[in-house]
Amino acid sequence: MAIQTALTQAQQLYVAYYGRPADEAGLQFWADKIDQNGVDAVVNDFGTSTEFEARFGDLSSEELVQNLYQQAFGRPADAEGLEFYTERLDDGRLTLAEIANTIAGGAQNDDITVLENKVAAADLYTEAAGEAHSGTAADKYATDFLADVDAETDVDALDIDAVVADIPAGAPSDLTEALTNLADAEAGVTAALAAAAETANAASENPKEGDELEDEIKTFSEEDLNAAIKTAQGEIDSAEAKINNETSELLGSRGTEFSDAGNANLGDDASEDATAVVNGLDDTTFDDGFDSKGESVKDQAFDLGIESGDRLTDANIAKAVSEAQKAVNADKAQYVIGKNGDASLADSTTVKDADTDTFTAKALQIKANNAEAALNADVSANGSNAELLKDLRTAITDFASNGGDLNTDTGSAGEYSDLNALLGGINDTLKGKEGAESVDKLVAKFEEGEYDLSDNEDAAGIQSAIEAVEQRNELTEASDKADTAFHTTETGGVLEAAEELQSERDEQIEKVSDAEDAQADAQSDLAELNSAKDDYDAAVKTQEDAEQYFEDNDLQLPVSLEDSVIATEDNDIFLFSGEEATVAGFGAEGDDQLFIGTDFTWSAVEASVDVAGDRVGDADVQEVFAQQVGNNTVLSFEDEAFAGNAQNGSDLTEVTLTGVSANDLSLSDDGFITVA
């Protein structure tokens, strides 16, 4: 049995934190805890409860602090105290329970008198009420009783027996609590499965969107949740195996010698590339040739400093790229570009011929870089090749929609000689149809002037789109030619070999990184799914407990409203579930009740009012609007507090009671809608 000090501290916490006297069992429980561990050790556990969430869960930090002052002292918080505690609640330095304990413990002057009177009155209530205090209705009644106790109250003169005699009967309160728990549990089950469905969908190979996703969420079951958890675990295991495999290949490749590059998983041409790097630019790689000064090119050999026995480490590959670039920069040889686009060393006659363009390897590299930059700029400005083809397709379909003839000649003598054929070819390519040309190959067919509709004013959009594709083809060809010219120079060829080794190594590293990312994603998915499973299990347990109440009291389980339901001749209890529904025969034979909870305020509106469009009601409370529509009553439930809904009608959920007059309906304090 707890000592009196602990009992007083527990009662004081109830007064300050919940604004009501303790129930008998709760007082003894928390007093024992305080007696064993001290009030500071248990205060935060005390502050965690479904009662707190139900009564105060929607309040702001400032409102919560203000409420503590009202409950403890019957007055608003002073500005300094309000700011001080609100700030500490927001930044997490103090919990609300700690603040309540601190405020009560620091009472001064009249506040001491008020708090002492409230605690004394609460003690009288708790002792006199005993088991008569049960349920949410009793909590509300006790809160109202204690709110009237102030500094002027003569506690000894209170007729506590009369107060206790008026405590609401337990059964209706218990029913309300059971229905509230059942509604919350059903909503919790739905929310948990919806969260799991969205996680599983996002992780799938082909995520659904829009209506398909909504249908998936509605039908997602516990079996689907368990299967999704199993799939996520499988993805983690698969990623782990891939990480190990890719890491092993990477480490093996790094330990391989340049002379054995073919076994380093660096691509089909790894041996050839590694050989070019190892050989560097010794004088056996040059044909006879002369630089601009007439000196033999053989005298310009470069050594990259890589030996055949060196290993294919990241550092050695990076060194090869760096040294090869230095060789390009230092290469004084002059090159000419042949008809096939390849570069070759100029001889002494060519160098002296003023009509023949000659280039150094560095000059050709600059041309290649500039051509690539121009291509990239065009892609950035106008989109990828596929996007250009989509734009052309849109231009053609717009032309047809405006009365244009798809048999119009495109000016091409090839297979796409009219717009209909061109449109079909584009569609086949974009869909990836078997046998169709690739996107890049189709774009390559748009040589300048190949397709010309410039004489057709109605096809101006098509002509503009064609010219954009032609420009892309031209820029692509220019970049390819410049790249070929540079990489067929002696030093450019070696740099290309080194860069290909670097590219392959980067791909190896990226494979490891991708596998690690895949594992991290799967682990995140599994964590979210397990969290949803925990929420689901907890909601199911709450649901079972609530349903047990109905079984223990020989009551019929309530019917959750969804779609269309029909009232029976019995006294039916319907449960508002947040879904659109129609109820036929409500109150026609039995004393039916529709439980909507205590969050809603009743608001009767005229039939002419557009509840979804007009600003009606009170913006500060969550309302249910009752409206007569023909022979039926339409109940429109706000999803949150606002004055009607001038923004979005979907924020209202409608339940229709057929054949019921709105004037005959009423909403009780316990949250039941009934027919008078």
Beta strands, then each sheet from edge to edge (+ up, - down):
strand 1: 335-337
strand 2: 343-345
strand 3: 559-560
strand 4: 563-566
strand 5: 573-575
strand 6: 581-584
strand 7: 593-595
strand 8: 601-605
strand 9: 623-629
strand 10: 632-638
strand 11: 652-658
strand 12: 665-667
strand 13: 672-675
sheet 1: 1+ 2-
sheet 2: 3+ 5+ 7+ 13- 12+
sheet 3: 4+ 6+ 11+ 10- 9+ 8+
end
